[in-house]
C-alpha cells in the first residue's frame, strides 16, 4: 500500500505491505500554516481525521493526505473621540 502527501502535508506514515483484513493506521502531519483536510483513495474521501485506522481491503491501494491553507480572519475596531 502506498501513501502520498499533497501540498501542505509535512509527513505521512503507514505505507507498507499489509495482508487482507489486517489493521492499518495512517497518520499525517500538516506543515505550519496548513490544516489537515482528509485522507482519500482514488479521489474518494475516506476520513477527515489525521490518524485513520481501517481494515486493509483487497488489491493495491494508494491513499493521499490533503491539507488546506489555514486562513485567519482579523477584525480591527477603531473609534474616534473628540475632546
N, C-alpha and C positions, 0 to 999 in steps of 0.2 A: 504494500500500500504506500502510495506517495502522498506527501503533504507539501503544499505550496503556500507561499506568503505573498499577498498582494501589497501594493503601496501602503505605507503606514504601519506595517507589521514588522516589529524588530526581530522576533524569533518565534519559531514553532517547534513543537516536539511531538513525537508519537509515530513518525514514519517507521516502517519496518515490515517484516514478514509475519503475518498472522494466519492462524487456521480459521476455517469457517466456524462461526458462532463463538469465537474467542472474544473476551472483553478487550476493547481498545479505548485508550484515553488520548485525546488530542488536546494540546494546550498552546495558546498563542499569547504573546506579549506585544502590545502595541507600542509604537515609538512615542516619544514625548510629542504632545500636540495632536495626538490621534486617539480615538476611542474605538475599542473593538466593536465590530458590527455583527459578523456572523461567520459560521462555517458553512461551506456549500460543497456540493458534489455535482459536477456537470451543470452548474448554473442553478441548481435547486437548493434553497436554503435548508440546512439540516438542524442548526442550533444557533441561538444568539448568546450562548454562554462561552466565555473564554476557554473554559475547561469542558470538553464534550466527551462523554463516555457512551459507548454503544457496542452492540454485538457485531462482529465482523461479518458482512454479507458475502455471498459467493462472488467470485470474479475479482479482477484487478480494479482497484478504486483509487481515485485521486481526490483529495479534499483540499479546499483552499480557504485560508483565513483572510478575512477582509476587514478593513478599518475605514473610518471616516474622519475627516479633519474635525478637531474639537473647536467649534466656533463659540466664542464668548461674546455676550452682548453686554455693553456697558450703558448705563443711564446716568447722565450728568444733569443735575438740577442746579440752577443758579437763580439768584434773585438780586434785585437792586433795591436798596432802601435809601430814600433821600433823607438827609439830615437837616 
